[in-house]
Amino acid sequence: MNTKESKTVVIIGAGVLSTTFGSMLKEIEPNWNIKLYERLDRPGIESSNERHNAGTGHAALCELNYTVRKPDGSIDIEKAKEINEQFEISKQFWSHLVKNKSISNPKEFIQPLPHISFVRGKNNVQFLKDRYYAMKDFPMFDNIEYTEDIEEMRKWIPLMMKGHNSSDIMAASKINEGTDVNFGELTRKMAKNIEQHPNANVQYNHEVIDFNHRKDGKWEVKVRQRNSGDVQTELADYVFIGAGGGAIPLLQKTGIPESKNLGGFPITGQFLICTNPDTIAKHDAKVYGKEPKGTPPMTVPHLDTRYIDGERTLLFGPFASVGPKFLKNGSNLDLFKSIKPYNITTLLSSAVKNLPLIKYSFDQILMTKEGCMNHLRTFYPEARDEDWQLYTAGKRVQVIKDTPEHGKGYIQFGTEVVNSKDHSIIALLGESPGASTSVSVALEVLEKNFSEYESKWTPKIKKMIPSYGQSLVNDIGLMRTIRKQTSKDLELNYYENK
């Protein structure tokens, strides 16, 4: 039903961030019109797809790059607290969708799984030990365990310990209450949820090709049907660009000033996938190591149990390759088309500042399957070549921008919300841990761009996310209550006897 108060929101892309925003928007403003356009034939095919990411459910339980050693020698866990809270916020929204019957069968997209950190070498062992002591005294992480005993590690990660002996310098920490998240399946469920909304229109094989900003503030959005070539124009009050690697080119087409000093550097992900069912059955955890010295955070090696299409699988990676496409199903001209007179100095400055990343990227291009297997054997010494296949996953586009703090050509890790001054254009740029923190990102979009609706929307948001407006970091009782409830709603069955 349309009312005078109704607005039209065009959402570009059917990945996890777009479907999260759309699912949230349809509940807080059911009279608004949502028009979602996806250039491919179904949702969640690019970065959100379960074969294109690690599905870790980034909660900072095992990812060592969220805890860093400070100059004074202490371990800073502030980023870990922030990431953990954001994942707890995501779980609350997913729980709400399940309880509301907007989506069903949570076991199809989230499974309980231990999260383990594993390191080798004297310095890394000391780091992990110091991290353990810093985290265990904080209630969010007080269920963490730590060991340097190989026999204990054989119980935690029996597959990996084959080939190691008691003289090896190793350590591991473990939190049992981790998860594996199938973000592709979650995305498909949320897309279906939006499709069933009476004021939503979801169109696949439809590609947004241009924009025109009218004098009345509205946007004309040109959309091409990819099969027929027919072009239609939609009128929108707000445009939400959640198109993954395609977001930067689309943002540039809007012509807004905020699109000028931005660029992107595409990186292709690769993983080794295990093909031996006996090997897969012997590993039951997500195990993260420490990134090699001098390499970016994206290089953290991990051996992950995954649940895909209802089957248990095993992946190791990530490895990287460089190519000019911004999307796996994109064009080899993507990178070159994104270079404009107004961002070329941004991109050149970034190249000068990030020579180690460039070197790493080209080293990765030259890596063969044999090289990838050698990396795997630092985790799992007895890995056999015939049990593993190398496959190409999705694309991530590292955002490059100018900032007052970092100067020209700063590489942004994480998800960035960019909006026009009048808040009619909103774009999400960036990468990991975007999927895991997608609900917090959607909330940031609402808070930054729809402040005039705050008093109306806040009670509705609190129904979806009970901790909204409160701190799970500071309110320990609330944090424990929320965890117990989401564990029950999502059928994770943690904290049953607590």
PECORVEN-V931637 format. One record per pair of residues at least 6 apart in sequence whose ideal C-beta (glycine too) atoms are under 8 Angstrom apart, sorted by sequence separation. I is the first residue (numbers start at 1). GAP is how many residues later the second one is. D is the distance in whole Angstrom. If there is no record, write none. Layout:
i,gap,d
I,GAP,D
I,GAP,D
This chain:
i,gap,d
12,6,7
26,6,8
40,6,7
44,6,8
46,6,7
47,6,7
56,6,8
60,6,4
69,6,6
70,6,5
96,6,8
97,6,5
98,6,7
119,6,6
135,6,4
136,6,6
147,6,6
164,6,7
194,6,5
213,6,6
214,6,6
224,6,7
225,6,8
241,6,5
274,6,5
291,6,6
306,6,7
307,6,7
325,6,6
331,6,8
377,6,5
402,6,5
419,6,6
420,6,8
428,6,8
462,6,5
472,6,6
473,6,8
486,6,8
487,6,7
11,7,5
25,7,7
56,7,7
60,7,7
68,7,7
69,7,8
153,7,8
154,7,5
195,7,5
212,7,7
213,7,8
224,7,5
225,7,8
243,7,6
251,7,8
252,7,5
292,7,6
305,7,6
306,7,5
325,7,6
327,7,7
351,7,7
376,7,5
402,7,7
403,7,5
419,7,5
434,7,7
446,7,8
447,7,8
450,7,7
461,7,5
462,7,7
472,7,4
487,7,4
26,8,6
67,8,6
68,8,5
98,8,5
119,8,7
136,8,5
153,8,5
194,8,6
211,8,6
212,8,4
223,8,7
251,8,4
291,8,5
305,8,8
306,8,7
324,8,5
326,8,4
339,8,6
402,8,7
418,8,8
419,8,7
467,8,8
470,8,6
487,8,5
25,9,6
67,9,7
94,9,8
119,9,5
135,9,5
147,9,8
211,9,7
222,9,6
223,9,5
241,9,5
291,9,5
305,9,6
306,9,6
323,9,7
324,9,7
325,9,5
326,9,7
400,9,6
401,9,6
417,9,7
418,9,5
11,10,7
67,10,5
136,10,8
211,10,6
212,10,8
222,10,8
223,10,7
241,10,6
252,10,8
290,10,7
291,10,8
304,10,7
324,10,6
325,10,8
373,10,6
400,10,7
417,10,8
418,10,8
458,10,7
472,10,7
484,10,8
11,11,5
66,11,8
68,11,8
117,11,6
150,11,7
153,11,8
191,11,7
210,11,8
211,11,7
222,11,6
223,11,6
251,11,7
289,11,7
303,11,7
304,11,5
324,11,4
400,11,6
401,11,6
417,11,6
418,11,6
446,11,7
458,11,7
467,11,6
483,11,7
484,11,5
22,12,6
67,12,7
94,12,7
132,12,6
210,12,4
221,12,7
288,12,6
289,12,5
303,12,8
304,12,7
324,12,6
326,12,7
373,12,6
376,12,7
399,12,7
400,12,7
416,12,7
467,12,8
483,12,6
66,13,5
67,13,5
208,13,6
209,13,5
220,13,5
221,13,5
288,13,8
289,13,7
303,13,5
398,13,5
399,13,4
415,13,6
416,13,5
428,13,6
22,14,6
66,14,4
117,14,8
132,14,4
150,14,6
208,14,7
209,14,7
220,14,7
221,14,8
248,14,6
288,14,5
302,14,7
398,14,7
415,14,7
416,14,5
484,14,7
94,15,8
150,15,7
157,15,7
208,15,5
209,15,5
220,15,6
221,15,5
239,15,7
248,15,7
287,15,6
301,15,7
302,15,7
370,15,8
373,15,7
398,15,7
401,15,8
415,15,4
446,15,8
467,15,5
9,16,7
94,16,7
150,16,5
156,16,6
207,16,7
208,16,8
219,16,7
220,16,8
248,16,5
286,16,6
287,16,5
301,16,7
302,16,8
369,16,7
414,16,6
415,16,7
466,16,7
66,17,5
129,17,7
153,17,7
206,17,5
207,17,5
218,17,6
219,17,5
286,17,8
287,17,7
301,17,8
399,17,5
412,17,8
413,17,8
414,17,7
428,17,8
18,18,7
128,18,7
150,18,7
156,18,6
206,18,7
218,18,7
219,18,8
221,18,6
286,18,5
372,18,6
412,18,6
413,18,8
414,18,7
415,18,8
443,18,7
60,19,7
129,19,8
153,19,5
206,19,6
207,19,5
218,19,6
245,19,7
286,19,6
299,19,7
369,19,8
413,19,8
414,19,7
415,19,4
426,19,6
466,19,8
60,20,4
63,20,8
150,20,7
152,20,8
203,20,8
205,20,6
206,20,7
217,20,8
219,20,5
283,20,7
285,20,6
298,20,7
414,20,7
60,21,8
205,21,5
245,21,6
284,21,6
299,21,8
369,21,5
7,22,7
14,22,6
148,22,7
205,22,6
209,22,7
283,22,6
298,22,7
415,22,7
443,22,8
9,23,6
11,23,6
60,23,4
61,23,7
125,23,7
148,23,5
426,23,5
8,24,7
9,24,7
11,24,7
12,24,8
13,24,8
14,24,4
19,24,7
59,24,7
60,24,5
147,24,7
417,24,7
6,25,5
7,25,5
8,25,4
9,25,6
10,25,5
11,25,4
12,25,6
13,25,6
19,25,8
58,25,6
59,25,5
146,25,7
147,25,6
280,25,8
423,25,7
443,25,7
5,26,7
6,26,6
7,26,7
9,26,7
10,26,8
11,26,7
13,26,8
14,26,8
146,26,7
147,26,8
415,26,5
423,26,4
439,26,7
6,27,6
8,27,7
10,27,7
60,27,8
146,27,5
417,27,6
423,27,7
3,28,5
14,28,8
15,28,7
16,28,7
59,28,4
145,28,6
146,28,8
211,28,7
417,28,6
2,29,7
14,29,4
15,29,6
58,29,6
59,29,8
144,29,6
145,29,5
419,29,6
1,30,6
14,30,7
57,30,6
144,30,7
145,30,7
399,30,5
419,30,5
2,31,7
15,31,6
17,31,8
144,31,5
267,31,7
281,31,7
283,31,6
399,31,5
417,31,6
15,32,6
16,32,4
143,32,6
280,32,6
397,32,8
398,32,8
15,33,4
143,33,7
280,33,6
397,33,8
398,33,7
141,34,7
143,34,6
280,34,5
397,34,7
118,35,8
219,35,8
279,35,7
396,35,4
396,36,7
118,39,7
274,39,7
322,39,5
116,40,6
273,40,7
274,40,4
320,40,7
321,40,8
322,40,7
116,41,6
132,41,5
213,41,7
273,41,7
274,41,7
320,41,6
114,42,7
118,42,7
129,42,6
131,42,7
208,42,6
211,42,6
213,42,7
273,42,5
274,42,8
322,42,8
128,43,5
210,43,6
211,43,5
272,43,7
321,43,6
322,43,6
125,44,6
128,44,8
209,44,8
211,44,8
271,44,5
272,44,4
320,44,4
321,44,6
125,45,7
128,45,6
271,45,7
272,45,6
319,45,6
125,46,4
271,46,4
122,47,6
124,47,8
270,47,6
271,47,6
272,47,8
120,48,7
121,48,6
269,48,7
270,48,7
271,48,7
319,48,6
120,49,6
269,49,5
270,49,4
120,50,5
269,50,7
270,50,7
350,50,4
119,51,7
269,51,7
270,51,6
75,52,8
118,52,7
119,52,6
268,52,7
57,53,7
62,53,4
64,53,6
118,53,8
119,53,8
267,53,5
268,53,4
319,53,6
347,53,6
349,53,8
61,54,4
62,54,6
63,54,8
77,54,8
118,54,5
267,54,7
268,54,7
346,54,6
357,54,7
62,55,5
64,55,8
75,55,5
80,55,7
85,55,8
117,55,6
267,55,6
268,55,6
346,55,7
354,55,8
59,56,7
74,56,8
75,56,5
84,56,5
116,56,6
117,56,5
266,56,7
316,56,8
319,56,8
346,56,6
353,56,6
73,57,8
77,57,5
81,57,7
84,57,8
116,57,7
117,57,8
266,57,7
268,57,8
352,57,7
353,57,8
354,57,6
69,58,6
75,58,8
77,58,6
116,58,5
266,58,7
349,58,7
350,58,8
351,58,7
353,58,8
56,59,8
75,59,4
81,59,6
115,59,7
266,59,6
316,59,8
349,59,4
350,59,3
74,60,7
75,60,8
114,60,6
115,60,5
266,60,5
268,60,8
296,60,8
316,60,5
349,60,3
350,60,7
69,61,7
77,61,7
80,61,7
114,61,7
295,61,7
296,61,5
299,61,7
348,61,7
350,61,6
114,62,5
264,62,7
294,62,5
295,62,8
346,62,6
347,62,7
64,63,8
115,63,3
316,63,7
345,63,6
346,63,5
64,64,8
67,64,5
77,64,8
114,64,6
296,64,7
316,64,8
328,64,8
345,64,8
112,65,7
113,65,5
295,65,5
330,65,7
112,66,7
113,66,6
328,66,5
64,67,7
67,67,7
112,67,6
113,67,5
328,67,5
67,68,7
111,68,7
266,68,7
327,68,6
24,69,7
110,69,5
111,69,5
266,69,6
326,69,6
110,70,7
325,70,6
110,71,5
264,71,8
319,71,8
321,71,7
326,71,5
109,72,6
110,72,7
316,72,8
20,73,7
109,73,5
303,73,8
23,74,7
108,74,7
109,74,8
264,74,6
301,74,6
263,75,6
318,75,7
109,76,4
110,76,8
263,76,7
303,76,5
317,76,8
108,77,5
109,77,4
249,77,7
301,77,7
303,77,7
248,78,7
301,78,6
23,79,7
61,80,7
109,80,7
245,80,8
246,80,6
260,80,8
263,80,5
108,81,8
245,81,4
246,81,6
261,81,7
262,81,6
245,82,4
260,82,5
261,82,6
61,83,8
103,83,8
244,83,7
260,83,7
263,83,5
246,84,7
262,84,7
263,84,4
104,85,8
245,85,7
249,85,7
261,85,5
265,85,7
103,86,4
252,86,7
103,87,7
263,87,7
249,88,6
252,88,7
103,89,8
245,89,8
249,89,6
289,89,8
103,90,6
248,90,6
289,90,7
102,91,5
94,92,7
97,92,8
287,92,7
97,93,7
267,94,7
97,96,7
272,97,8
298,98,8
272,100,6
272,101,7
270,102,8
272,104,6
180,106,7
178,107,8
178,108,6
276,108,8
279,108,6
62,111,8
174,111,8
276,111,4
275,112,6
62,113,7
274,113,6
275,113,7
61,114,4
274,114,6
275,114,6
172,115,8
273,115,7
298,115,8
61,116,8
62,116,7
272,116,5
273,116,5
297,116,6
61,117,5
272,117,7
296,117,8
272,118,6
273,118,6
59,119,7
271,119,8
272,119,8
59,120,7
159,120,7
270,120,6
271,120,6
57,121,7
270,121,7
56,122,8
57,122,4
270,122,5
271,122,6
57,123,7
159,123,4
160,123,7
269,123,8
270,123,6
56,124,7
57,124,4
158,124,6
159,124,4
180,124,7
182,124,8
268,124,6
269,124,4
55,125,5
56,125,7
158,125,8
180,125,6
182,125,6
268,125,7
269,125,6
55,126,5
157,126,7
180,126,6
182,126,7
268,126,8
269,126,7
55,127,6
160,127,7
180,127,6
268,127,6
269,127,7
55,128,6
157,128,6
267,128,7
156,129,7
266,129,6
267,129,5
53,130,6
157,130,6
266,130,7
267,130,8
266,131,5
267,131,6
50,132,5
52,132,8
265,132,7
266,132,8
50,133,6
51,133,7
264,133,4
265,133,5
298,133,8
49,134,8
50,134,4
264,134,7
298,134,7
48,135,5
49,135,4
50,135,7
264,135,6
265,135,6
48,136,6
263,136,8
264,136,6
262,137,7
263,137,4
262,138,7
263,138,7
44,139,7
48,139,5
262,139,5
44,140,4
261,140,6
44,141,8
261,141,4
44,143,3
160,143,7
43,144,5
44,144,5
43,145,5
42,146,7
265,146,7
44,147,7
261,147,8
43,148,4
248,149,6
245,150,5
247,150,8
244,151,8
245,151,7
248,151,8
245,152,4
244,153,8
36,155,8
262,156,7
36,158,6
259,159,7
34,160,6
258,160,5
43,161,8
258,161,7
42,162,6
258,162,6
34,163,7
41,163,5
127,163,7
257,163,8
258,163,8
36,164,7
38,164,8
40,164,7
41,164,5
256,164,4
257,164,8
34,165,6
35,165,8
36,165,7
38,165,7
40,165,7
256,165,8
264,165,8
33,166,5
34,166,4
35,166,5
36,166,5
37,166,5
38,166,5
39,166,7
124,166,5
254,166,7
16,167,5
23,167,5
26,167,8
30,167,8
32,167,7
33,167,8
34,167,7
36,167,7
38,167,8
39,167,7
251,167,7
258,167,8
262,167,7
19,168,5
22,168,7
26,168,6
31,168,7
33,168,8
35,168,8
38,168,7
39,168,4
259,168,8
30,169,7
37,169,4
39,169,8
116,169,5
118,169,5
256,169,6
16,170,7
20,170,6
23,170,6
37,170,7
114,170,7
115,170,7
116,170,7
117,170,8
118,170,7
119,170,6
16,171,5
19,171,4
23,171,6
26,171,5
37,171,6
113,171,7
114,171,4
115,171,5
116,171,5
117,171,5
118,171,6
119,171,5
254,171,5
15,172,6
19,172,5
22,172,5
113,172,6
114,172,7
116,172,7
117,172,7
14,173,7
26,173,7
113,173,6
115,173,8
16,174,8
19,174,8
26,174,6
251,174,8
19,175,6
251,176,5
14,177,5
250,177,7
22,178,7
251,178,8
247,180,5
247,181,6
248,181,6
247,182,5
241,184,7
238,185,8
239,185,7
241,185,7
242,185,8
37,186,6
238,186,6
239,186,5
240,186,5
241,186,4
242,186,5
39,187,6
237,187,7
238,187,8
239,187,7
240,187,8
241,187,7
14,188,7
238,188,7
240,188,8
14,190,7
113,192,6
6,193,8
12,196,5
48,196,8
111,196,5
1,197,8
2,197,8
47,197,5
1,198,7
10,198,8
46,198,5
47,198,7
35,199,6
46,199,7
35,201,7
108,202,8
39,204,8
217,205,6
219,205,6
240,205,7
218,206,8
219,206,7
39,207,7
217,207,6
10,209,7
10,211,5
213,211,8
238,211,8
53,216,8
52,217,7
163,217,8
164,217,6
162,218,7
163,218,3
21,219,6
160,219,6
162,219,7
163,219,5
160,220,5
162,220,5
21,221,6
159,221,6
18,222,7
10,224,6
18,224,3
62,224,6
64,224,6
17,225,4
18,225,8
62,225,7
63,225,5
64,225,8
8,226,8
10,226,4
62,226,4
64,226,5
65,226,6
8,227,7
9,227,7
12,227,7
15,227,6
64,227,8
8,228,5
9,228,7
10,228,7
12,228,7
13,228,7
15,228,8
8,229,5
9,229,5
10,229,5
11,229,5
12,229,5
13,229,4
15,229,5
7,230,4
8,230,8
9,230,8
10,230,7
12,230,6
13,230,4
56,230,6
7,231,7
9,231,6
11,231,6
12,231,5
13,231,6
54,232,8
56,232,8
65,232,4
13,233,7
12,234,8
13,234,8
65,235,6
64,236,7
63,237,7
12,238,6
56,246,8
54,248,6
56,248,7
55,249,7
54,250,5
55,251,5
54,252,8
55,252,8
183,252,5
181,254,7
181,255,7
50,256,7
51,257,7
50,258,5
120,258,7
54,261,7
118,261,7
54,263,8
54,264,7
52,276,7
46,281,6
46,282,6
46,283,7
45,284,7
40,289,6
39,290,8
177,306,8
177,310,8
179,313,7
177,315,8
177,317,5
176,318,8
177,318,8
140,332,8
140,333,7
139,337,5
140,339,6
51,340,8
53,340,7
139,340,7
52,341,4
53,341,7
139,341,8
51,342,6
52,342,3
51,343,8
49,345,6
94,345,8
90,346,6
93,346,4
47,347,5
86,347,8
90,347,7
92,347,8
46,348,6
47,348,7
89,348,8
90,348,6
46,349,7
47,349,7
87,349,5
90,349,4
83,350,6
86,350,7
87,350,7
89,350,5
90,350,7
86,351,4
89,351,5
83,353,8
86,353,8
83,354,7
86,354,4
89,354,7
96,367,7
96,368,4
96,369,7
93,371,6
92,372,7
93,372,6
92,373,5
58,374,7
92,374,6
58,375,4
92,375,6
89,376,6
58,377,8
59,377,7
58,378,4
89,378,7
53,379,8
57,379,6
58,379,7
88,379,7
89,379,8
56,380,7
110,380,5
112,380,5
111,381,8
112,381,7
53,382,6
110,382,7
112,382,7
89,383,8
106,383,7
47,384,7
88,384,5
106,384,5
107,384,6
106,385,5
85,386,7
47,387,8
48,387,6
85,387,5
47,388,8
84,388,8
85,388,6
92,390,6
95,390,7
99,390,6
82,391,8
88,391,7
95,391,5
98,391,6
81,392,5
94,392,8
98,392,7
88,394,6
92,394,6
95,394,4
88,395,7
91,395,4
95,395,6
94,396,6
17,398,8
88,398,7
91,399,6
17,411,5
24,415,8
17,417,6
16,418,8
17,418,8
20,418,4
24,418,5
28,418,8
16,419,5
20,419,6
24,419,8
17,421,5
20,421,8
21,421,5
16,422,5
20,422,5
24,422,7
17,424,6
21,424,6
29,424,8
17,425,7
28,425,8
29,428,8
28,429,5
28,432,5
27,433,7
28,433,7
24,437,8
27,437,7
24,440,7
